[in-house]
Amino acid sequence: MQADPDADLTQLHCNAAQSILDMIRNLRHMPESTSCRNCDKGKQEVGPIRKCTGCEIVGYCGKECQREHWDAVHKEECKILRRVAGLEVSKDEVQERLSMLEG
């Protein structure tokens, strides 16, 4: 018996959609940062790690590290993380978008 390519593609889309939704959920509920995203020092060394007020995902030990990382990387990264963390999409919508990409 031959495998049904349409069924295989549907299952692939379903799995991909679930993975994307899981990533979005994980971004929204990330635990407190335990180290600075710029200097990588832990909160045991530098005290509290405060999350970026833009994306609320990455954390920094202080303003100096935040500024340094902002200029080097986080300015663009923050925009992307804010969009992804704020997504409100259903599994069906993700599957539909994946199907459109397949053509």
N, C-alpha and C positions, 0 to 999 in steps of 0.2 A: 504494500500500500504506500502510495506517494504522499509526502507531506503537502499540505495546502499552503502555498506561498502567501495567500491573502490572510489566512489565519495566523501564520507566523508573523507577518507584518503587523497585524492587529495586536498580537501579544507583545511584540517589541514596543509598539507605541504605548501600550498600557503600562509596561514596565518602566519605560522612560518617563512617562507622565508621573508615575508614582514617585520615582527618584527625584524629579524636579520638585514636586510638592513636599517631599520629605526635607529637601535642602532648604526650601523657603521656611518651613516650620522650624527647622533647627536654627536658622538665622534669627528668627523672631524670639526664640527662647534660649539664647545662648547664656550659659552661666556667667557669673561675674569674671572679668578678666583677672588672671593671676599674675600676669607679667606685662611690662610695658612693650607696646608694639615696636617702639623705636630702639630702645637700648636693651631690651629683653631682660631687664632686671626684675626679679620677683617682688611681690608686695612685702615679703619678709625683709628685703634689703632697703626698699624705698618708701614703704608705707602704702597707703591706699592707691589703687589703680582706678582712675576715673575714665568712664566711657566717653567717646566722642559724642558731642551733643547733636551732631548731624545724623550719623548712621546708628548710633547707640550700639555699635558692635565691637569696635576695637577700643583698646584702653591705653592710657598713658600715665606715667608716673608724675608728670608735671607739664607746665606750659612750654618749657623749653623743648622737651622731647616732642610734644604735640606739634609745635611750630616747625621743627626740623623735619618731622615725618610728613607733615602736611605739604611742605614745599617739595619734598622729594618724591612722594608717592600718593599720599592719602587724599589729596585734593580731587583727583580723578576717581580714585577707588571709592571715596565716600559717596559720590553721586551714584555710582553703580550699586553699592550696597544699600543705599537708601531706597532706590527703586525696587530692588529685589526683595528687601525685607518688608516693604510696604505693599507687595503684590497681594491682591485678593483674586485668586483664580480657582476655578474648579478643575477637578481631574478631567472632566469632559472637555473643557476648554483647552487644556494642555494637549490632550490627545488630538483634538481638532486641528490645532496649530501644527502639531507634528505631522499629521496627515497632509496638510497643505504643503509643508516643506518637501515631503516625498513626491509631490506632484500629482 
